[in-house]
């Protein structure tokens, strides 16, 4: 399932579209099926928190998917969200500036084999 959180962009390819941070978090909290990919903007409108707010709260509630794509046009916003994702176990996909994938660490059982 693909979720787009963006106040302007059309997301006909997304299964669900949220137009502000509050709607995005509400969707993440209410879904029974995990999100496979999250496309997220930084600037989410005047009366909304930004994309970093969504990422922080989603991480606290263990709701972030393994794939996150930043779709912002704000260089400072992109930088801030990139740093947050990298600091929290995500890495940039090869040949990409805004596509992140969760780094999976080997489990103890895998190391013992």
N, C-alpha and C positions, 0 to 999 in steps of 0.2 A: 504494500500500500504506500502511496506517495502523498505527502502533505506539503502544500505550498503555504507559507505564511508571508504575505506581501499585501500591501495596501493598494497597489496599482496594477501590477503585472497580471496578465491573463494566464491561467494555468489549465488549459484544456487537457493537457497531458497528466495533470494531477488528479488523484482520486478525490481529494478534499482540498478546499481553499479556505483559508482564514484571512480576513482582511485587517486584523490588528493583533496585538500581543495577547490580549485577554481571550479572544476567541481561539487563538492558536493553543494557548495553555489549556483552555477548557476542553478542546478537542483531544489533546494529548492525554489529559486526565481521564476522559470518559471512554476512550476507545478500549475495546476488549481485544482487538487484533493489533499487534505491534506495527509501528510504522517501519517500512523498509528504507525509505529515503525521505529526508527532510530538506526542502528548498526553503531558504530563509533570507529575508531582506533585513537590513539594519534599521532604516528609517521606516517606521510603520504608522505614520500619520501623526498629526498634532496632539491628539488626545490619547495617545497610546504609548506604552513603554517601548523601548527599542528591541531589536533582535537579540542583543546580548542578554537582556532581561529574560527573554524566553529561554535561551540556552541555559542560563544559570538555574532557573527554576526547574526546567526539564531534567537537567543533570541531577539536581538534588532529589528529584522524585524517580530517578532511574528510568526516564522516559525517552532519552535520546537514542535514535537508531544508530547503526554502525556507519551509515552513509549520510553525510551532511554536505549540502551544496549551498554556498553563500551566493545570493543573486542580487547583491547590493551594488549601487553605483556610487556609494560614499566611500572614498579611499580610507578616511579615518575609521569608519564603521567596519569596513572589511578587515583592516589591520587589527582592530580591537577583538573582533570575533575570531580571527585566525589565531591570535595569541592565546585566547581563552581555550579554543579547541586543542591546540598543541599542548598547552599546559595540563590538559585533562585527558591525555591519552589518545589523541587523534593525530594522524599524519596526513600531509598532502598527498593526494594520488599523483603518480608519476605524470609529468608533463601537464600539470594543472596548477592554477593559481588559487582556486576557490573550491575544489572538491576534496573533501576529507573522508578518511576511513578510520574507524576505530582500530587501534593497535591491539591485537589479541595476544596476551601473554600465555606461554605454555603452562599448563597446569602441573602440579606436582606429579600426578600419575604419568603424564607424558614424559616428564624428565626422568622418571625412574625406569621407563621402558627401554 
